[in-house]
Amino acid sequence: MSGHSRWANIKHKKGAADAKRGQIFTKVSKELTVAARIGGSDEGSNPRLKAAILKARAPICPRTTSKKP
C-alpha cells in the first residue's frame, strides 16, 4: 500500500475536474453578459446572444425538459 486513501484520489480528481468546469462556466457567463449588454436581452433580435446561449448549453448547461408523449 502506498499510504493513500481512495477518497483522497477521488477528491483530487474531482477538484481538477471542477476547476476546469468552473473556468468554462466563467467564460460562458461573461460572453452571455457582454452579448446581452451590447445587443439587448431579446435572443430573437440579438444573434450574438443567441449564439452565446447555444454555446453555453453544450458543455455545462444542457436543457433538461420532460417531454410528454
PDB file as gemmi writes it, atoms N, CA and C in Angstrom:
CRYST1    1.000    1.000    1.000  90.00  90.00  90.00 P 1                      
ATOM      1  N   MET A   1       0.841  -1.183   0.000  1.00  0.00           N  
ATOM      2  CA  MET A   1       0.000   0.000   0.000  1.00  0.00           C  
ATOM      3  C   MET A   1       0.881   1.239   0.000  1.00  0.00           C  
ATOM      4  N   SER A   2       0.457   2.215  -0.703  1.00  0.00           N  
ATOM      5  CA  SER A   2       1.258   3.420  -0.811  1.00  0.00           C  
ATOM      6  C   SER A   2       0.891   4.449   0.249  1.00  0.00           C  
ATOM      7  N   GLY A   3      -0.085   4.162   1.070  1.00  0.00           N  
ATOM      8  CA  GLY A   3      -0.457   5.099   2.121  1.00  0.00           C  
ATOM      9  C   GLY A   3      -1.487   6.129   1.698  1.00  0.00           C  
ATOM     10  N   HIS A   4      -2.047   5.993   0.507  1.00  0.00           N  
ATOM     11  CA  HIS A   4      -3.048   6.946   0.031  1.00  0.00           C  
ATOM     12  C   HIS A   4      -4.419   6.290   0.070  1.00  0.00           C  
ATOM     13  N   SER A   5      -5.366   7.054   0.480  1.00  0.00           N  
ATOM     14  CA  SER A   5      -6.716   6.504   0.536  1.00  0.00           C  
ATOM     15  C   SER A   5      -7.426   6.704  -0.807  1.00  0.00           C  
ATOM     16  N   ARG A   6      -8.403   5.901  -1.025  1.00  0.00           N  
ATOM     17  CA  ARG A   6      -9.176   6.007  -2.259  1.00  0.00           C  
ATOM     18  C   ARG A   6      -9.904   7.352  -2.304  1.00  0.00           C  
ATOM     19  N   TRP A   7     -10.400   7.788  -1.166  1.00  0.00           N  
ATOM     20  CA  TRP A   7     -11.123   9.058  -1.105  1.00  0.00           C  
ATOM     21  C   TRP A   7     -10.213  10.224  -1.485  1.00  0.00           C  
ATOM     22  N   ALA A   8      -8.946  10.177  -1.063  1.00  0.00           N  
ATOM     23  CA  ALA A   8      -8.016  11.250  -1.414  1.00  0.00           C  
ATOM     24  C   ALA A   8      -7.824  11.326  -2.928  1.00  0.00           C  
ATOM     25  N   ASN A   9      -7.728  10.184  -3.574  1.00  0.00           N  
ATOM     26  CA  ASN A   9      -7.574  10.174  -5.030  1.00  0.00           C  
ATOM     27  C   ASN A   9      -8.810  10.735  -5.720  1.00  0.00           C  
ATOM     28  N   ILE A  10      -9.976  10.340  -5.239  1.00  0.00           N  
ATOM     29  CA  ILE A  10     -11.224  10.856  -5.806  1.00  0.00           C  
ATOM     30  C   ILE A  10     -11.308  12.366  -5.604  1.00  0.00           C  
ATOM     31  N   LYS A  11     -10.938  12.826  -4.427  1.00  0.00           N  
ATOM     32  CA  LYS A  11     -11.004  14.250  -4.104  1.00  0.00           C  
ATOM     33  C   LYS A  11     -10.118  15.064  -5.040  1.00  0.00           C  
ATOM     34  N   HIS A  12      -8.925  14.595  -5.324  1.00  0.00           N  
ATOM     35  CA  HIS A  12      -8.009  15.322  -6.209  1.00  0.00           C  
ATOM     36  C   HIS A  12      -8.531  15.348  -7.646  1.00  0.00           C  
ATOM     37  N   LYS A  13      -9.046  14.221  -8.116  1.00  0.00           N  
ATOM     38  CA  LYS A  13      -9.584  14.180  -9.474  1.00  0.00           C  
ATOM     39  C   LYS A  13     -10.814  15.071  -9.603  1.00  0.00           C  
ATOM     40  N   LYS A  14     -11.682  15.036  -8.600  1.00  0.00           N  
ATOM     41  CA  LYS A  14     -12.889  15.861  -8.622  1.00  0.00           C  
ATOM     42  C   LYS A  14     -12.532  17.343  -8.568  1.00  0.00           C  
ATOM     43  N   GLY A  15     -11.542  17.678  -7.767  1.00  0.00           N  
ATOM     44  CA  GLY A  15     -11.107  19.067  -7.670  1.00  0.00           C  
ATOM     45  C   GLY A  15     -10.592  19.594  -8.999  1.00  0.00           C  
ATOM     46  N   ALA A  16      -9.816  18.780  -9.703  1.00  0.00           N  
ATOM     47  CA  ALA A  16      -9.298  19.192 -11.007  1.00  0.00           C  
ATOM     48  C   ALA A  16     -10.428  19.339 -12.022  1.00  0.00           C  
ATOM     49  N   ALA A  17     -11.366  18.398 -12.017  1.00  0.00           N  
ATOM     50  CA  ALA A  17     -12.492  18.459 -12.947  1.00  0.00           C  
ATOM     51  C   ALA A  17     -13.380  19.671 -12.650  1.00  0.00           C  
ATOM     52  N   ASP A  18     -13.611  19.953 -11.385  1.00  0.00           N  
ATOM     53  CA  ASP A  18     -14.425  21.108 -11.005  1.00  0.00           C  
ATOM     54  C   ASP A  18     -13.758  22.420 -11.396  1.00  0.00           C  
ATOM     55  N   ALA A  19     -12.438  22.481 -11.291  1.00  0.00           N  
ATOM     56  CA  ALA A  19     -11.709  23.693 -11.676  1.00  0.00           C  
ATOM     57  C   ALA A  19     -11.852  23.955 -13.173  1.00  0.00           C  
ATOM     58  N   LYS A  20     -11.727  22.908 -13.991  1.00  0.00           N  
ATOM     59  CA  LYS A  20     -11.914  23.062 -15.435  1.00  0.00           C  
ATOM     60  C   LYS A  20     -13.329  23.511 -15.761  1.00  0.00           C  
ATOM     61  N   ARG A  21     -14.287  22.871 -15.100  1.00  0.00           N  
ATOM     62  CA  ARG A  21     -15.693  23.210 -15.343  1.00  0.00           C  
ATOM     63  C   ARG A  21     -15.977  24.652 -14.928  1.00  0.00           C  
ATOM     64  N   GLY A  22     -15.388  25.075 -13.840  1.00  0.00           N  
ATOM     65  CA  GLY A  22     -15.562  26.455 -13.381  1.00  0.00           C  
ATOM     66  C   GLY A  22     -15.008  27.462 -14.358  1.00  0.00           C  
ATOM     67  N   GLN A  23     -13.872  27.165 -14.968  1.00  0.00           N  
ATOM     68  CA  GLN A  23     -13.293  28.069 -15.959  1.00  0.00           C  
ATOM     69  C   GLN A  23     -14.197  28.195 -17.178  1.00  0.00           C  
ATOM     70  N   ILE A  24     -14.752  27.068 -17.612  1.00  0.00           N  
ATOM     71  CA  ILE A  24     -15.664  27.094 -18.758  1.00  0.00           C  
ATOM     72  C   ILE A  24     -16.911  27.892 -18.413  1.00  0.00           C  
ATOM     73  N   PHE A  25     -17.456  27.667 -17.213  1.00  0.00           N  
ATOM     74  CA  PHE A  25     -18.660  28.371 -16.785  1.00  0.00           C  
ATOM     75  C   PHE A  25     -18.423  29.877 -16.726  1.00  0.00           C  
ATOM     76  N   THR A  26     -17.271  30.292 -16.212  1.00  0.00           N  
ATOM     77  CA  THR A  26     -16.941  31.708 -16.129  1.00  0.00           C  
ATOM     78  C   THR A  26     -16.855  32.338 -17.508  1.00  0.00           C  
ATOM     79  N   LYS A  27     -16.184  31.649 -18.425  1.00  0.00           N  
ATOM     80  CA  LYS A  27     -16.025  32.166 -19.779  1.00  0.00           C  
ATOM     81  C   LYS A  27     -17.373  32.323 -20.471  1.00  0.00           C  
ATOM     82  N   VAL A  28     -18.234  31.323 -20.325  1.00  0.00           N  
ATOM     83  CA  VAL A  28     -19.540  31.352 -20.980  1.00  0.00           C  
ATOM     84  C   VAL A  28     -20.433  32.426 -20.362  1.00  0.00           C  
ATOM     85  N   SER A  29     -20.400  32.558 -19.049  1.00  0.00           N  
ATOM     86  CA  SER A  29     -21.259  33.557 -18.403  1.00  0.00           C  
ATOM     87  C   SER A  29     -20.819  34.978 -18.757  1.00  0.00           C  
ATOM     88  N   LYS A  30     -19.524  35.204 -18.913  1.00  0.00           N  
ATOM     89  CA  LYS A  30     -19.050  36.526 -19.337  1.00  0.00           C  
ATOM     90  C   LYS A  30     -19.530  36.843 -20.741  1.00  0.00           C  
ATOM     91  N   GLU A  31     -19.462  35.854 -21.630  1.00  0.00           N  
ATOM     92  CA  GLU A  31     -19.927  36.061 -23.001  1.00  0.00           C  
ATOM     93  C   GLU A  31     -21.422  36.361 -23.034  1.00  0.00           C  
ATOM     94  N   LEU A  32     -22.205  35.658 -22.209  1.00  0.00           N  
ATOM     95  CA  LEU A  32     -23.645  35.934 -22.143  1.00  0.00           C  
ATOM     96  C   LEU A  32     -23.914  37.355 -21.663  1.00  0.00           C  
ATOM     97  N   THR A  33     -23.181  37.780 -20.644  1.00  0.00           N  
ATOM     98  CA  THR A  33     -23.371  39.122 -20.098  1.00  0.00           C  
ATOM     99  C   THR A  33     -23.025  40.189 -21.120  1.00  0.00           C  
ATOM    100  N   VAL A  34     -21.903  40.031 -21.799  1.00  0.00           N  
ATOM    101  CA  VAL A  34     -21.478  41.009 -22.796  1.00  0.00           C  
ATOM    102  C   VAL A  34     -22.468  41.072 -23.949  1.00  0.00           C  
ATOM    103  N   ALA A  35     -22.913  39.914 -24.416  1.00  0.00           N  
ATOM    104  CA  ALA A  35     -23.857  39.881 -25.528  1.00  0.00           C  
ATOM    105  C   ALA A  35     -25.176  40.554 -25.156  1.00  0.00           C  
ATOM    106  N   ALA A  36     -25.641  40.338 -23.941  1.00  0.00           N  
ATOM    107  CA  ALA A  36     -26.901  40.949 -23.505  1.00  0.00           C  
ATOM    108  C   ALA A  36     -26.750  42.459 -23.352  1.00  0.00           C  
ATOM    109  N   ARG A  37     -25.607  42.912 -22.871  1.00  0.00           N  
ATOM    110  CA  ARG A  37     -25.395  44.360 -22.723  1.00  0.00           C  
ATOM    111  C   ARG A  37     -25.298  45.057 -24.069  1.00  0.00           C  
ATOM    112  N   ILE A  38     -24.641  44.427 -25.019  1.00  0.00           N  
ATOM    113  CA  ILE A  38     -24.425  45.066 -26.313  1.00  0.00           C  
ATOM    114  C   ILE A  38     -25.706  45.106 -27.143  1.00  0.00           C  
ATOM    115  N   GLY A  39     -26.384  43.965 -27.255  1.00  0.00           N  
ATOM    116  CA  GLY A  39     -27.500  43.893 -28.185  1.00  0.00           C  
ATOM    117  C   GLY A  39     -28.873  43.792 -27.570  1.00  0.00           C  
ATOM    118  N   GLY A  40     -28.974  43.789 -26.262  1.00  0.00           N  
ATOM    119  CA  GLY A  40     -30.278  43.665 -25.630  1.00  0.00           C  
ATOM    120  C   GLY A  40     -30.547  42.232 -25.203  1.00  0.00           C  
ATOM    121  N   SER A  41     -31.595  42.066 -24.429  1.00  0.00           N  
ATOM    122  CA  SER A  41     -31.859  40.770 -23.824  1.00  0.00           C  
ATOM    123  C   SER A  41     -32.774  39.869 -24.649  1.00  0.00           C  
ATOM    124  N   ASP A  42     -33.241  40.341 -25.786  1.00  0.00           N  
ATOM    125  CA  ASP A  42     -34.117  39.529 -26.626  1.00  0.00           C  
ATOM    126  C   ASP A  42     -33.271  38.674 -27.557  1.00  0.00           C  
ATOM    127  N   GLU A  43     -33.316  37.364 -27.377  1.00  0.00           N  
ATOM    128  CA  GLU A  43     -32.461  36.497 -28.189  1.00  0.00           C  
ATOM    129  C   GLU A  43     -32.941  36.398 -29.630  1.00  0.00           C  
ATOM    130  N   GLY A  44     -34.164  36.768 -29.891  1.00  0.00           N  
ATOM    131  CA  GLY A  44     -34.673  36.751 -31.257  1.00  0.00           C  
ATOM    132  C   GLY A  44     -34.066  37.833 -32.123  1.00  0.00           C  
ATOM    133  N   SER A  45     -33.796  38.988 -31.529  1.00  0.00           N  
ATOM    134  CA  SER A  45     -33.235  40.097 -32.284  1.00  0.00           C  
ATOM    135  C   SER A  45     -31.746  40.299 -32.019  1.00  0.00           C  
ATOM    136  N   ASN A  46     -31.152  39.454 -31.201  1.00  0.00           N  
ATOM    137  CA  ASN A  46     -29.731  39.577 -30.869  1.00  0.00           C  
ATOM    138  C   ASN A  46     -29.028  38.268 -31.237  1.00  0.00           C  
ATOM    139  N   PRO A  47     -28.437  38.213 -32.438  1.00  0.00           N  
ATOM    140  CA  PRO A  47     -27.804  36.960 -32.866  1.00  0.00           C  
ATOM    141  C   PRO A  47     -26.597  36.573 -32.010  1.00  0.00           C  
ATOM    142  N   ARG A  48     -25.898  37.555 -31.473  1.00  0.00           N  
ATOM    143  CA  ARG A  48     -24.741  37.246 -30.623  1.00  0.00           C  
ATOM    144  C   ARG A  48     -25.191  36.562 -29.331  1.00  0.00           C  
ATOM    145  N   LEU A  49     -26.293  37.023 -28.769  1.00  0.00           N  
ATOM    146  CA  LEU A  49     -26.828  36.411 -27.553  1.00  0.00           C  
ATOM    147  C   LEU A  49     -27.331  34.997 -27.841  1.00  0.00           C  
ATOM    148  N   LYS A  50     -27.984  34.822 -28.981  1.00  0.00           N  
ATOM    149  CA  LYS A  50     -28.485  33.503 -29.342  1.00  0.00           C  
ATOM    150  C   LYS A  50     -27.332  32.509 -29.496  1.00  0.00           C  
ATOM    151  N   ALA A  51     -26.253  32.945 -30.129  1.00  0.00           N  
ATOM    152  CA  ALA A  51     -25.079  32.087 -30.297  1.00  0.00           C  
ATOM    153  C   ALA A  51     -24.441  31.766 -28.945  1.00  0.00           C  
ATOM    154  N   ALA A  52     -24.405  32.740 -28.059  1.00  0.00           N  
ATOM    155  CA  ALA A  52     -23.827  32.519 -26.730  1.00  0.00           C  
ATOM    156  C   ALA A  52     -24.677  31.536 -25.921  1.00  0.00           C  
ATOM    157  N   ILE A  53     -25.985  31.614 -26.063  1.00  0.00           N  
ATOM    158  CA  ILE A  53     -26.875  30.693 -25.346  1.00  0.00           C  
ATOM    159  C   ILE A  53     -26.676  29.270 -25.856  1.00  0.00           C  
ATOM    160  N   LEU A  54     -26.596  29.113 -27.166  1.00  0.00           N  
ATOM    161  CA  LEU A  54     -26.373  27.788 -27.734  1.00  0.00           C  
ATOM    162  C   LEU A  54     -25.016  27.232 -27.319  1.00  0.00           C  
ATOM    163  N   LYS A  55     -24.018  28.099 -27.273  1.00  0.00           N  
ATOM    164  CA  LYS A  55     -22.678  27.686 -26.858  1.00  0.00           C  
ATOM    165  C   LYS A  55     -22.672  27.293 -25.382  1.00  0.00           C  
ATOM    166  N   ALA A  56     -23.453  27.975 -24.571  1.00  0.00           N  
ATOM    167  CA  ALA A  56     -23.495  27.695 -23.136  1.00  0.00           C  
ATOM    168  C   ALA A  56     -24.211  26.382 -22.843  1.00  0.00           C  
ATOM    169  N   ARG A  57     -25.201  26.050 -23.620  1.00  0.00           N  
ATOM    170  CA  ARG A  57     -25.965  24.830 -23.368  1.00  0.00           C  
ATOM    171  C   ARG A  57     -25.151  23.581 -23.646  1.00  0.00           C  
ATOM    172  N   ALA A  58     -24.234  23.651 -24.574  1.00  0.00           N  
ATOM    173  CA  ALA A  58     -23.490  22.454 -24.984  1.00  0.00           C  
ATOM    174  C   ALA A  58     -22.630  21.865 -23.863  1.00  0.00           C  
ATOM    175  N   PRO A  59     -21.676  22.597 -23.296  1.00  0.00           N  
ATOM    176  CA  PRO A  59     -20.765  21.933 -22.360  1.00  0.00           C  
ATOM    177  C   PRO A  59     -21.278  21.785 -20.941  1.00  0.00           C  
ATOM    178  N   ILE A  60     -21.980  22.788 -20.422  1.00  0.00           N  
ATOM    179  CA  ILE A  60     -22.256  22.766 -18.993  1.00  0.00           C  
ATOM    180  C   ILE A  60     -23.701  22.946 -18.607  1.00  0.00           C  
ATOM    181  N   CYS A  61     -24.501  23.466 -19.482  1.00  0.00           N  
ATOM    182  CA  CYS A  61     -25.875  23.783 -19.123  1.00  0.00           C  
ATOM    183  C   CYS A  61     -26.866  23.104 -20.052  1.00  0.00           C  
ATOM    184  N   PRO A  62     -26.882  21.796 -20.122  1.00  0.00           N  
ATOM    185  CA  PRO A  62     -27.842  21.171 -21.022  1.00  0.00           C  
ATOM    186  C   PRO A  62     -29.269  21.424 -20.530  1.00  0.00           C  
ATOM    187  N   ARG A  63     -30.114  21.699 -21.456  1.00  0.00           N  
ATOM    188  CA  ARG A  63     -31.507  21.975 -21.109  1.00  0.00           C  
ATOM    189  C   ARG A  63     -32.196  20.646 -20.826  1.00  0.00           C  
ATOM    190  N   THR A  64     -32.743  20.529 -19.639  1.00  0.00           N  
ATOM    191  CA  THR A  64     -33.443  19.306 -19.274  1.00  0.00           C  
ATOM    192  C   THR A  64     -34.920  19.598 -19.244  1.00  0.00           C  
ATOM    193  N   THR A  65     -35.609  19.018 -20.183  1.00  0.00           N  
ATOM    194  CA  THR A  65     -37.055  19.192 -20.231  1.00  0.00           C  
ATOM    195  C   THR A  65     -37.694  17.814 -20.235  1.00  0.00           C  
ATOM    196  N   SER A  66     -38.823  17.754 -19.629  1.00  0.00           N  
ATOM    197  CA  SER A  66     -39.547  16.495 -19.643  1.00  0.00           C  
ATOM    198  C   SER A  66     -40.597  16.567 -20.728  1.00  0.00           C  
ATOM    199  N   LYS A  67     -40.467  15.713 -21.711  1.00  0.00           N  
ATOM    200  CA  LYS A  67     -41.414  15.692 -22.822  1.00  0.00           C  
ATOM    201  C   LYS A  67     -42.462  14.619 -22.552  1.00  0.00           C  
ATOM    202  N   LYS A  68     -43.682  15.020 -22.696  1.00  0.00           N  
ATOM    203  CA  LYS A  68     -44.775  14.073 -22.511  1.00  0.00           C  
ATOM    204  C   LYS A  68     -45.170  13.526 -23.876  1.00  0.00           C  
ATOM    205  N   PRO A  69     -45.424  12.237 -23.962  1.00  0.00           N  
ATOM    206  CA  PRO A  69     -45.788  11.651 -25.270  1.00  0.00           C  
ATOM    207  C   PRO A  69     -47.128  12.092 -25.768  1.00  0.00           C  
TER     208      PRO A  69                                                      
END                                                                             
